[in-house]
């Protein structure tokens, strides 16, 4: 699913999947309490975030609402 979202947002956003067990500093930085956690950043600042499973379509709508 990450690849599909990345392909659909190509040229508009970078989609990156992080393994929080291998990157505990990032998990701490973003206060990850549940997985999956989607964080939208603009200029290094959090614009929006959401936790829980979502479909590709739901993520694309969410992105458009906050981008």
Secondary structure, DSSP 4 states (H G I P E B T S, - for coil): -HHHHHHHTTTT-------TTT-HHHHHHTT--SSSEEEEEETTEEEEEEES---HHHHHHHHHHH-
